[in-house]
Amino acid sequence: MFGRRVPPRIVFLLSLVLAVLCAVPAVRYGLSGRWLPTLLWGAVAVWFAVDAARAYGWTQRK
């Protein structure tokens, strides 16, 4: 975007933080027995966790 790339370590850190922030409501909704919000928040948390793993792979290749 705009001709500049975001460094992979920044993508890794932000994705990791967002994964944790999305996992917290997923666990809280799961403990309260509300399964639709649990699935939605959990899916987003997994999405960010996979993105963090991919970004970690990018940093290891360089």
C-alpha positions in Angstrom: 0.0 0.0 0.0 1.4 3.4 -1.0 4.6 1.8 -2.3 5.9 0.7 1.1 5.7 -2.7 2.8 5.0 -3.3 6.4 8.0 -5.1 8.0 7.1 -8.8 8.7 8.0 -8.4 12.4 5.4 -5.7 12.8 2.8 -7.9 11.1 3.8 -10.7 13.4 3.4 -8.7 16.5 0.1 -7.0 15.5 -1.4 -10.3 14.4 -0.3 -12.0 17.6 -1.9 -9.2 19.7 -5.1 -9.3 17.7 -5.3 -13.1 18.0 -5.1 -12.9 21.8 -7.5 -10.0 21.9 -10.0 -12.0 19.9 -9.5 -15.2 21.8 -10.4 -13.6 25.1 -14.1 -12.9 24.2 -14.3 -16.3 22.5 -13.3 -18.0 25.7 -15.7 -15.8 27.8 -18.6 -16.4 25.4 -17.7 -20.1 25.4 -17.8 -20.3 29.2 -21.2 -18.6 29.3 -22.6 -21.1 26.8 -23.2 -18.7 23.9 -21.9 -20.7 20.9 -22.4 -18.4 17.9 -20.3 -15.6 19.3 -17.8 -18.2 20.4 -17.5 -19.5 16.9 -17.2 -16.1 15.4 -14.6 -14.7 17.8 -12.7 -18.0 17.7 -12.6 -18.0 13.9 -11.2 -14.5 13.9 -8.7 -15.4 16.5 -7.5 -18.4 14.5 -7.3 -16.2 11.4 -5.0 -13.8 13.1 -3.0 -16.7 14.7 -2.4 -18.2 11.2 -1.4 -14.8 9.9 1.1 -14.4 12.8 2.5 -17.8 12.0 2.9 -16.9 8.3 4.6 -13.6 9.3 6.9 -15.5 11.6 7.9 -17.7 8.7 8.7 -14.6 6.6 11.0 -13.2 9.3 12.8 -16.6 9.5 13.5 -16.6 5.8 15.3 -13.3 5.7 
